[in-house]
Amino acid sequence: MIDNTTAANRAANIPEFVNVSPDGFERIGGPVMDYFRLVNRAAYLQRRGQYDESMALWRQALANRPDDEFANRNLGMVLMMTGRREESAEHLRKAAEMKLRTAVDDDPRSAQAHAELGAHLAETGRPGEAAAEYRKAVELKPDSVAMRVSLGEA
């Protein structure tokens, strides 16, 4: 186990730090591996339509990392699929805001984040707010036909 290797600005190349042959490892693990196993399982259950089980794992992931964009977005989607619109809105908005904070204006992720938030707002009966998000998406990615169609629909 190598401590302090779960932050985004840290990595560990095991063979460089541990003087053993590759078959000398019994197990490679730690908090980051446990977390990835958890979110991979949650995503698998979500794809299979096992929403309650998936939702429990997404919540567990967010208990460990509340600002994880991926986990917030997926929990938001599962909540939307199960009719929990208000709670879904919280997680989808948080995910979109996180994506926007990490994206620069010419980054396609920024336009996509606005479009995803717009889609959620439209789905929850807020067309005016949705149109504002789609308008931002189109400004950032004017060649996107899908975003223009969504703006028109909103």
N, C-alpha and C positions, 0 to 999 in steps of 0.2 A: 504494500500500500504506500502510495506517495501522497502525502498531505498537500493541500492547497493547489490541486490541479483541476479544480472544477470551474474556475473563473474563466471568462471569455478571453482574457489576456494571458492565459497560462496553458502550457501543454507539456506533456511528458513523453519522451520517446524512450520507452522502457529499456531496450537493449543498450542505449547509451548510458543509462544510469545504474543498471543492475548487471553485475558481472556473472551471468549464468547462461547456459546454452538455451536455445528456444524451447527444447523439451523439458527444461528444468522448471518451467512455470507450472504451477498447479492451477492457478486461476488469476485472471486479471479482472479487477473490479474496483469498487469504490463508489462514492456518491454519484459521480457522473454516469457511470455504467448502470447503476440502479435506476437513475432517473430515465435514461434512454430506454431501458427495458420497460419501464412503466408507461411512457408515452407511446412506444411502439405497440404495446398490448392494448392501450386505450384506442389507438387508431384502428387496429385490427378489429376490435369489437364494434367500433363505430361503422366500419365498412360492412360488417355482417348484419347490421341493424339491431345489435344488442345494446340499445341506447342506455338503459339503466346501468348496466355494468360498465359501459364506456364512460358514462357521466361520473360515476364514482371514482374511476381512475383519473379522469381529467381533474376532478376536484382535489384528489390526492396530489397530483402533480403541482397544482396551483398552491396548495398548502406549503409546498417546499419552495416554489418559485412563483410568487404572485404576479410578477411582471413578465412572465413568459408569453410572448405574442402568440406563438403556435398553440399553446395550451388554452389560452383565452379564446382564440378564434374557434378552435375545435369544440370547446365546451359550449360556446355561444351557438354553434351550428347544431349540436345535439339538443340543446335546450329549445332551439327554434323548431326542430323536427318533432319534439315532444309537446309543443304547444305552450311552452313557458316563455312567452314573448318578452315580458319585461325584464326578466333575469337574463335572457338571451341578449337583449339590447345592451345591458351593462358590459357583458364580456366582449361582444362584437365591437362596441365603441372603444373599449379599452385596447383591444387588439389593433384596431385601425389607428388609434392615436399613437400607440407604440411604434407601429410600422412607419407612421409619418415622421416621428421623431428621429428614426434612424435613417430615413431616406432623404436624399437631397432632391431639390425640385425637378431635376432632369432625370431622376431615377424612376424607371417604370413602376417600381414598388409604390411610389408615392401616388401616382395616378390610380393604381390598382386599389390601394387602401381607401382612397376617396370613393371609388366605384363600389367596393364591398360595403362601406358604410352606407352609401346611397341605396344599395339594394336592400339592406336591412331596414332602413327608414321607410322605403317604399312598401316593403312587405308588412310593416307594422302600422300602415295607414298614415304616414307623415310625408305626403308627396312634396310639399314645399321644402322641407328640410332635405329630402332626397334629391330634389332638383339642384339645390345649392351644392351638394356634394358631387353630383354628376357634372355640374358646370365646372367645378375645380378639376375634376378628372379630365374633362375634354380640353381644358386650357393647358394641362400638362402633357396630354397625349392627343393632339388634335386629329391624328390619323386613325384613331380607333372608332370604327363603325359601331361596334357594340356599345361603347360608352355614349356615343351620340344617340343611338336608338333608345338607350335607357333614359337619357336626359329628355328626349322627346316624349317618352311614355310618362315620365314623372310630371 
